[in-house]
Amino acid sequence: MTILEKIKNGFTYFDGGTGTVLQKKGLQPGELPEEWNLTHSEDIIDLHLSYINAGAHIINANTFGANILKFSYLSNPFLI
C-alpha cells in the first residue's frame, strides 16, 4: 500500500514531539538533539519504538535541525 492509498483509506498517525520527549529524558538547553543519535542511541530507539507501539504509521528521523550552519563547528570535510 502506498502512502497516498493509506491516507485515502483511513487515518494516518504521525509520531509526536521528539524534542519535548528528549528534554524529559535529559536533553539540556543548548545541547543538539541530533547528536543524541550518536551519544544516546538507545534513547532514540526507545523513543521511536514507543511511537510505533502507540500506533504511529509515520516516524520522522531525529534530524530536524541537522544542517551545515548548525553543525559548522565540526571539522568534518563532508560538511564543506
Biopython code that builds the backbone (N, CA, C, O; Angstrom):
import numpy as np
from Bio.PDB.StructureBuilder import StructureBuilder

atoms = [
    (1, "MET", "N", (0.845, -1.174, 0.000)),
    (1, "MET", "CA", (0.000, 0.000, 0.000)),
    (1, "MET", "C", (0.891, 1.239, 0.000)),
    (1, "MET", "O", (1.833, 1.328, 0.788)),
    (2, "THR", "N", (0.598, 2.189, -0.878)),
    (2, "THR", "CA", (1.364, 3.433, -0.920)),
    (2, "THR", "C", (0.848, 4.385, 0.154)),
    (2, "THR", "O", (-0.218, 4.174, 0.731)),
    (3, "ILE", "N", (1.618, 5.427, 0.408)),
    (3, "ILE", "CA", (1.193, 6.394, 1.417)),
    (3, "ILE", "C", (-0.079, 7.111, 0.990)),
    (3, "ILE", "O", (-0.920, 7.433, 1.830)),
    (4, "LEU", "N", (-0.230, 7.365, -0.307)),
    (4, "LEU", "CA", (-1.453, 8.019, -0.789)),
    (4, "LEU", "C", (-2.676, 7.133, -0.586)),
    (4, "LEU", "O", (-3.743, 7.622, -0.217)),
    (5, "GLU", "N", (-2.526, 5.838, -0.823)),
    (5, "GLU", "CA", (-3.628, 4.911, -0.571)),
    (5, "GLU", "C", (-3.965, 4.861, 0.919)),
    (5, "GLU", "O", (-5.134, 4.817, 1.301)),
    (6, "LYS", "N", (-2.943, 4.870, 1.738)),
    (6, "LYS", "CA", (-3.144, 4.831, 3.189)),
    (6, "LYS", "C", (-3.926, 6.065, 3.660)),
    (6, "LYS", "O", (-4.847, 5.950, 4.468)),
    (7, "ILE", "N", (-3.559, 7.222, 3.158)),
    (7, "ILE", "CA", (-4.228, 8.460, 3.551)),
    (7, "ILE", "C", (-5.672, 8.477, 3.057)),
    (7, "ILE", "O", (-6.566, 8.919, 3.779)),
    (8, "LYS", "N", (-5.909, 8.002, 1.839)),
    (8, "LYS", "CA", (-7.263, 7.966, 1.273)),
    (8, "LYS", "C", (-8.186, 7.029, 2.031)),
    (8, "LYS", "O", (-9.377, 7.307, 2.170)),
    (9, "ASN", "N", (-7.649, 5.923, 2.522)),
    (9, "ASN", "CA", (-8.468, 4.854, 3.074)),
    (9, "ASN", "C", (-8.597, 4.875, 4.597)),
    (9, "ASN", "O", (-9.084, 3.907, 5.179)),
    (10, "GLY", "N", (-8.182, 5.928, 5.238)),
    (10, "GLY", "CA", (-8.322, 5.964, 6.690)),
    (10, "GLY", "C", (-7.400, 6.973, 7.326)),
    (10, "GLY", "O", (-6.811, 7.816, 6.650)),
    (11, "PHE", "N", (-7.285, 6.879, 8.605)),
    (11, "PHE", "CA", (-6.430, 7.778, 9.351)),
    (11, "PHE", "C", (-4.977, 7.359, 9.233)),
    (11, "PHE", "O", (-4.656, 6.175, 9.128)),
    (12, "THR", "N", (-4.103, 8.362, 9.252)),
    (12, "THR", "CA", (-2.670, 8.126, 9.267)),
    (12, "THR", "C", (-2.111, 8.886, 10.461)),
    (12, "THR", "O", (-2.321, 10.092, 10.588)),
    (13, "TYR", "N", (-1.407, 8.187, 11.329)),
    (13, "TYR", "CA", (-0.875, 8.786, 12.541)),
    (13, "TYR", "C", (0.626, 8.988, 12.427)),
    (13, "TYR", "O", (1.370, 8.101, 12.007)),
    (14, "PHE", "N", (1.043, 10.181, 12.816)),
    (14, "PHE", "CA", (2.460, 10.538, 12.820)),
    (14, "PHE", "C", (3.008, 10.434, 14.241)),
    (14, "PHE", "O", (2.252, 10.322, 15.206)),
    (15, "ASP", "N", (4.335, 10.473, 14.351)),
    (15, "ASP", "CA", (4.964, 10.468, 15.674)),
    (15, "ASP", "C", (4.685, 11.792, 16.381)),
    (15, "ASP", "O", (3.973, 12.646, 15.851)),
    (16, "GLY", "N", (5.240, 11.957, 17.563)),
    (16, "GLY", "CA", (4.965, 13.146, 18.366)),
    (16, "GLY", "C", (6.148, 14.087, 18.453)),
    (16, "GLY", "O", (7.004, 14.115, 17.569)),
    (17, "GLY", "N", (6.184, 14.848, 19.517)),
    (17, "GLY", "CA", (7.205, 15.873, 19.724)),
    (17, "GLY", "C", (8.516, 15.292, 20.225)),
    (17, "GLY", "O", (8.698, 15.116, 21.430)),
    (18, "THR", "N", (9.411, 15.000, 19.329)),
    (18, "THR", "CA", (10.682, 14.378, 19.681)),
    (18, "THR", "C", (11.490, 15.239, 20.646)),
    (18, "THR", "O", (12.013, 14.731, 21.638)),
    (19, "GLY", "N", (11.597, 16.525, 20.368)),
    (19, "GLY", "CA", (12.393, 17.409, 21.222)),
    (19, "GLY", "C", (11.887, 17.453, 22.652)),
    (19, "GLY", "O", (12.673, 17.433, 23.599)),
    (20, "THR", "N", (10.571, 17.513, 22.804)),
    (20, "THR", "CA", (9.971, 17.547, 24.139)),
    (20, "THR", "C", (10.275, 16.276, 24.909)),
    (20, "THR", "O", (10.606, 16.327, 26.094)),
    (21, "VAL", "N", (10.164, 15.137, 24.245)),
    (21, "VAL", "CA", (10.444, 13.859, 24.905)),
    (21, "VAL", "C", (11.922, 13.777, 25.278)),
    (21, "VAL", "O", (12.260, 13.298, 26.360)),
    (22, "LEU", "N", (12.802, 14.238, 24.393)),
    (22, "LEU", "CA", (14.232, 14.201, 24.695)),
    (22, "LEU", "C", (14.570, 15.113, 25.868)),
    (22, "LEU", "O", (15.456, 14.796, 26.661)),
    (23, "GLN", "N", (13.879, 16.235, 25.987)),
    (23, "GLN", "CA", (14.091, 17.109, 27.144)),
    (23, "GLN", "C", (13.713, 16.385, 28.426)),
    (23, "GLN", "O", (14.411, 16.501, 29.434)),
    (24, "LYS", "N", (12.627, 15.648, 28.399)),
    (24, "LYS", "CA", (12.223, 14.875, 29.577)),
    (24, "LYS", "C", (13.236, 13.786, 29.897)),
    (24, "LYS", "O", (13.376, 13.386, 31.053)),
    (25, "LYS", "N", (13.951, 13.298, 28.867)),
    (25, "LYS", "CA", (14.966, 12.258, 29.066)),
    (25, "LYS", "C", (16.321, 12.846, 29.467)),
    (25, "LYS", "O", (17.251, 12.098, 29.769)),
    (26, "GLY", "N", (16.442, 14.186, 29.474)),
    (26, "GLY", "CA", (17.681, 14.797, 29.936)),
    (26, "GLY", "C", (18.386, 15.714, 28.961)),
    (26, "GLY", "O", (19.455, 16.230, 29.287)),
    (27, "LEU", "N", (17.838, 15.940, 27.781)),
    (27, "LEU", "CA", (18.451, 16.873, 26.834)),
    (27, "LEU", "C", (18.521, 18.251, 27.479)),
    (27, "LEU", "O", (17.504, 18.780, 27.928)),
    (28, "GLN", "N", (19.704, 18.828, 27.527)),
    (28, "GLN", "CA", (19.930, 20.105, 28.194)),
    (28, "GLN", "C", (19.772, 21.276, 27.228)),
    (28, "GLN", "O", (19.956, 21.109, 26.023)),
    (29, "PRO", "N", (19.431, 22.467, 27.746)),
    (29, "PRO", "CA", (19.349, 23.656, 26.889)),
    (29, "PRO", "C", (20.668, 23.879, 26.156)),
    (29, "PRO", "O", (21.737, 23.817, 26.762)),
    (30, "GLY", "N", (20.592, 24.136, 24.869)),
    (30, "GLY", "CA", (21.782, 24.350, 24.054)),
    (30, "GLY", "C", (22.399, 23.082, 23.492)),
    (30, "GLY", "O", (23.231, 23.145, 22.587)),
    (31, "GLU", "N", (22.001, 21.932, 24.019)),
    (31, "GLU", "CA", (22.504, 20.648, 23.513)),
    (31, "GLU", "C", (21.768, 20.317, 22.213)),
    (31, "GLU", "O", (20.567, 20.561, 22.101)),
    (32, "LEU", "N", (22.471, 19.775, 21.250)),
    (32, "LEU", "CA", (21.869, 19.469, 19.947)),
    (32, "LEU", "C", (21.185, 18.101, 19.980)),
    (32, "LEU", "O", (21.843, 17.083, 20.199)),
    (33, "PRO", "N", (19.861, 18.073, 19.761)),
    (33, "PRO", "CA", (19.147, 16.800, 19.809)),
    (33, "PRO", "C", (19.659, 15.787, 18.783)),
    (33, "PRO", "O", (19.616, 14.580, 19.021)),
    (34, "GLU", "N", (20.136, 16.278, 17.654)),
    (34, "GLU", "CA", (20.638, 15.381, 16.612)),
    (34, "GLU", "C", (21.876, 14.610, 17.070)),
    (34, "GLU", "O", (22.120, 13.498, 16.602)),
    (35, "GLU", "N", (22.654, 15.191, 17.976)),
    (35, "GLU", "CA", (23.835, 14.492, 18.490)),
    (35, "GLU", "C", (23.442, 13.280, 19.334)),
    (35, "GLU", "O", (24.226, 12.345, 19.496)),
    (36, "TRP", "N", (22.232, 13.305, 19.864)),
    (36, "TRP", "CA", (21.760, 12.169, 20.657)),
    (36, "TRP", "C", (21.658, 10.909, 19.811)),
    (36, "TRP", "O", (21.675, 9.804, 20.354)),
    (37, "ASN", "N", (21.552, 11.050, 18.493)),
    (37, "ASN", "CA", (21.530, 9.864, 17.623)),
    (37, "ASN", "C", (22.800, 9.039, 17.816)),
    (37, "ASN", "O", (22.777, 7.817, 17.668)),
    (38, "LEU", "N", (23.896, 9.699, 18.142)),
    (38, "LEU", "CA", (25.173, 9.013, 18.357)),
    (38, "LEU", "C", (25.464, 8.775, 19.830)),
    (38, "LEU", "O", (25.962, 7.712, 20.201)),
    (39, "THR", "N", (25.158, 9.754, 20.669)),
    (39, "THR", "CA", (25.552, 9.676, 22.074)),
    (39, "THR", "C", (24.526, 8.992, 22.972)),
    (39, "THR", "O", (24.878, 8.484, 24.036)),
    (40, "HIS", "N", (23.268, 8.974, 22.557)),
    (40, "HIS", "CA", (22.188, 8.360, 23.343)),
    (40, "HIS", "C", (21.301, 7.522, 22.414)),
    (40, "HIS", "O", (20.075, 7.626, 22.450)),
    (41, "SER", "N", (21.930, 6.703, 21.594)),
    (41, "SER", "CA", (21.177, 5.965, 20.565)),
    (41, "SER", "C", (20.077, 5.082, 21.152)),
    (41, "SER", "O", (19.027, 4.925, 20.529)),
    (42, "GLU", "N", (20.287, 4.513, 22.314)),
    (42, "GLU", "CA", (19.249, 3.667, 22.930)),
    (42, "GLU", "C", (18.010, 4.491, 23.260)),
    (42, "GLU", "O", (16.887, 4.013, 23.103)),
    (43, "ASP", "N", (18.208, 5.733, 23.717)),
    (43, "ASP", "CA", (17.066, 6.607, 23.998)),
    (43, "ASP", "C", (16.294, 6.926, 22.721)),
    (43, "ASP", "O", (15.064, 6.968, 22.732)),
    (44, "ILE", "N", (17.008, 7.150, 21.630)),
    (44, "ILE", "CA", (16.359, 7.452, 20.353)),
    (44, "ILE", "C", (15.582, 6.226, 19.858)),
    (44, "ILE", "O", (14.449, 6.356, 19.396)),
    (45, "ILE", "N", (16.178, 5.056, 19.953)),
    (45, "ILE", "CA", (15.497, 3.823, 19.551)),
    (45, "ILE", "C", (14.252, 3.608, 20.398)),
    (45, "ILE", "O", (13.187, 3.299, 19.865)),
    (46, "ASP", "N", (14.374, 3.768, 21.711)),
    (46, "ASP", "CA", (13.219, 3.611, 22.603)),
    (46, "ASP", "C", (12.117, 4.608, 22.265)),
    (46, "ASP", "O", (10.935, 4.266, 22.278)),
    (47, "LEU", "N", (12.509, 5.835, 21.963)),
    (47, "LEU", "CA", (11.539, 6.868, 21.608)),
    (47, "LEU", "C", (10.757, 6.466, 20.359)),
    (47, "LEU", "O", (9.527, 6.521, 20.346)),
    (48, "HIS", "N", (11.472, 6.065, 19.315)),
    (48, "HIS", "CA", (10.797, 5.685, 18.071)),
    (48, "HIS", "C", (9.950, 4.430, 18.250)),
    (48, "HIS", "O", (8.858, 4.336, 17.690)),
    (49, "LEU", "N", (10.438, 3.477, 19.017)),
    (49, "LEU", "CA", (9.632, 2.277, 19.287)),
    (49, "LEU", "C", (8.365, 2.622, 20.063)),
    (49, "LEU", "O", (7.322, 2.006, 19.841)),
    (50, "SER", "N", (8.439, 3.590, 20.964)),
    (50, "SER", "CA", (7.243, 3.982, 21.713)),
    (50, "SER", "C", (6.199, 4.589, 20.788)),
    (50, "SER", "O", (5.005, 4.365, 20.983)),
    (51, "TYR", "N", (6.623, 5.353, 19.785)),
    (51, "TYR", "CA", (5.677, 5.894, 18.811)),
    (51, "TYR", "C", (5.044, 4.770, 17.990)),
    (51, "TYR", "O", (3.839, 4.782, 17.738)),
    (52, "ILE", "N", (5.853, 3.808, 17.577)),
    (52, "ILE", "CA", (5.323, 2.670, 16.812)),
    (52, "ILE", "C", (4.339, 1.888, 17.666)),
    (52, "ILE", "O", (3.260, 1.527, 17.197)),
    (53, "ASN", "N", (4.701, 1.624, 18.912)),
    (53, "ASN", "CA", (3.816, 0.876, 19.807)),
    (53, "ASN", "C", (2.528, 1.637, 20.113)),
    (53, "ASN", "O", (1.507, 1.029, 20.430)),
    (54, "ALA", "N", (2.575, 2.966, 20.017)),
    (54, "ALA", "CA", (1.385, 3.778, 20.243)),
    (54, "ALA", "C", (0.496, 3.843, 19.007)),
    (54, "ALA", "O", (-0.612, 4.377, 19.064)),
    (55, "GLY", "N", (0.984, 3.294, 17.879)),
    (55, "GLY", "CA", (0.161, 3.235, 16.681)),
    (55, "GLY", "C", (0.545, 4.190, 15.564)),
    (55, "GLY", "O", (-0.187, 4.311, 14.582)),
    (56, "ALA", "N", (1.676, 4.870, 15.695)),
    (56, "ALA", "CA", (2.097, 5.789, 14.630)),
    (56, "ALA", "C", (2.446, 5.009, 13.367)),
    (56, "ALA", "O", (3.053, 3.940, 13.425)),
    (57, "HIS", "N", (2.056, 5.559, 12.247)),
    (57, "HIS", "CA", (2.367, 4.962, 10.948)),
    (57, "HIS", "C", (3.613, 5.591, 10.323)),
    (57, "HIS", "O", (4.324, 4.950, 9.548)),
    (58, "ILE", "N", (3.867, 6.853, 10.672)),
    (58, "ILE", "CA", (4.986, 7.590, 10.084)),
    (58, "ILE", "C", (5.860, 8.119, 11.213)),
    (58, "ILE", "O", (5.383, 8.816, 12.108)),
    (59, "ILE", "N", (7.147, 7.780, 11.161)),
    (59, "ILE", "CA", (8.114, 8.199, 12.176)),
    (59, "ILE", "C", (9.175, 9.063, 11.489)),
    (59, "ILE", "O", (9.782, 8.646, 10.502)),
    (60, "ASN", "N", (9.387, 10.255, 12.014)),
    (60, "ASN", "CA", (10.422, 11.135, 11.477)),
    (60, "ASN", "C", (11.754, 10.841, 12.156)),
    (60, "ASN", "O", (11.800, 10.493, 13.336)),
    (61, "ALA", "N", (12.824, 10.983, 11.404)),
    (61, "ALA", "CA", (14.162, 10.819, 11.970)),
    (61, "ALA", "C", (14.476, 12.003, 12.876)),
    (61, "ALA", "O", (13.935, 13.093, 12.689)),
    (62, "ASN", "N", (15.324, 11.794, 13.827)),
    (62, "ASN", "CA", (15.745, 12.861, 14.732)),
    (62, "ASN", "C", (16.838, 13.691, 14.054)),
    (62, "ASN", "O", (17.970, 13.759, 14.532)),
    (63, "THR", "N", (16.474, 14.321, 12.929)),
    (63, "THR", "CA", (17.438, 15.114, 12.169)),
    (63, "THR", "C", (16.844, 16.458, 11.757)),
    (63, "THR", "O", (17.314, 17.073, 10.800)),
    (64, "PHE", "N", (15.814, 16.920, 12.472)),
    (64, "PHE", "CA", (15.073, 18.113, 12.081)),
    (64, "PHE", "C", (15.981, 19.302, 11.816)),
    (64, "PHE", "O", (15.838, 19.972, 10.794)),
    (65, "GLY", "N", (16.904, 19.571, 12.714)),
    (65, "GLY", "CA", (17.746, 20.753, 12.571)),
    (65, "GLY", "C", (19.133, 20.480, 12.041)),
    (65, "GLY", "O", (19.997, 21.354, 12.098)),
    (66, "ALA", "N", (19.363, 19.297, 11.530)),
    (66, "ALA", "CA", (20.707, 18.955, 11.045)),
    (66, "ALA", "C", (20.981, 19.695, 9.743)),
    (66, "ALA", "O", (20.397, 19.387, 8.705)),
    (67, "ASN", "N", (21.871, 20.668, 9.812)),
    (67, "ASN", "CA", (22.259, 21.410, 8.613)),
    (67, "ASN", "C", (23.674, 21.958, 8.806)),
    (67, "ASN", "O", (24.215, 21.935, 9.912)),
    (68, "ILE", "N", (24.247, 22.435, 7.747)),
    (68, "ILE", "CA", (25.645, 22.858, 7.777)),
    (68, "ILE", "C", (25.874, 24.042, 8.715)),
    (68, "ILE", "O", (26.947, 24.161, 9.306)),
    (69, "LEU", "N", (24.885, 24.911, 8.857)),
    (69, "LEU", "CA", (25.054, 26.060, 9.739)),
    (69, "LEU", "C", (25.065, 25.640, 11.206)),
    (69, "LEU", "O", (25.884, 26.124, 11.988)),
    (70, "LYS", "N", (24.176, 24.761, 11.569)),
    (70, "LYS", "CA", (24.075, 24.318, 12.956)),
    (70, "LYS", "C", (25.304, 23.512, 13.386)),
    (70, "LYS", "O", (25.729, 23.592, 14.538)),
    (71, "PHE", "N", (25.868, 22.746, 12.466)),
    (71, "PHE", "CA", (26.991, 21.875, 12.783)),
    (71, "PHE", "C", (28.306, 22.378, 12.192)),
    (71, "PHE", "O", (29.235, 21.595, 11.999)),
    (72, "SER", "N", (28.392, 23.656, 11.909)),
    (72, "SER", "CA", (29.605, 24.203, 11.281)),
    (72, "SER", "C", (30.821, 24.151, 12.202)),
    (72, "SER", "O", (31.953, 24.277, 11.735)),
    (73, "TYR", "N", (30.603, 23.966, 13.505)),
    (73, "TYR", "CA", (31.724, 23.879, 14.442)),
    (73, "TYR", "C", (32.510, 22.581, 14.278)),
    (73, "TYR", "O", (33.630, 22.472, 14.776)),
    (74, "LEU", "N", (31.948, 21.618, 13.599)),
    (74, "LEU", "CA", (32.636, 20.344, 13.393)),
    (74, "LEU", "C", (33.675, 20.492, 12.297)),
    (74, "LEU", "O", (33.456, 21.217, 11.327)),
    (75, "SER", "N", (34.777, 19.829, 12.438)),
    (75, "SER", "CA", (35.808, 19.867, 11.400)),
    (75, "SER", "C", (35.657, 18.647, 10.499)),
    (75, "SER", "O", (36.593, 17.869, 10.317)),
    (76, "ASN", "N", (34.485, 18.501, 9.950)),
    (76, "ASN", "CA", (34.160, 17.360, 9.096)),
    (76, "ASN", "C", (34.226, 17.798, 7.641)),
    (76, "ASN", "O", (33.483, 18.697, 7.250)),
    (77, "PRO", "N", (35.075, 17.204, 6.835)),
    (77, "PRO", "CA", (35.200, 17.630, 5.428)),
    (77, "PRO", "C", (33.938, 17.405, 4.619)),
    (77, "PRO", "O", (33.774, 18.009, 3.559)),
    (78, "PHE", "N", (33.039, 16.549, 5.095)),
    (78, "PHE", "CA", (31.799, 16.300, 4.357)),
    (78, "PHE", "C", (30.798, 17.427, 4.536)),
    (78, "PHE", "O", (29.798, 17.476, 3.819)),
    (79, "LEU", "N", (31.042, 18.330, 5.471)),
    (79, "LEU", "CA", (30.135, 19.462, 5.699)),
    (79, "LEU", "C", (30.512, 20.687, 4.886)),
    (79, "LEU", "O", (29.810, 21.698, 4.919)),
    (80, "ILE", "N", (31.605, 20.604, 4.164)),
    (80, "ILE", "CA", (32.075, 21.763, 3.393)),
    (80, "ILE", "C", (31.435, 21.761, 2.023)),
    (80, "ILE", "O", (31.698, 22.653, 1.217)),
]
sb = StructureBuilder()
sb.init_structure("model")
sb.init_model(0)
sb.init_chain("A")
sb.init_seg("    ")
for serial, (resi, resn, name, xyz) in enumerate(atoms, 1):
    if name == "N":
        sb.init_residue(resn, " ", resi, " ")
    sb.init_atom(name, np.array(xyz, "f"), 0.0, 1.0, " ", f" {name:<3s}", serial, name[0])
structure = sb.get_structure()
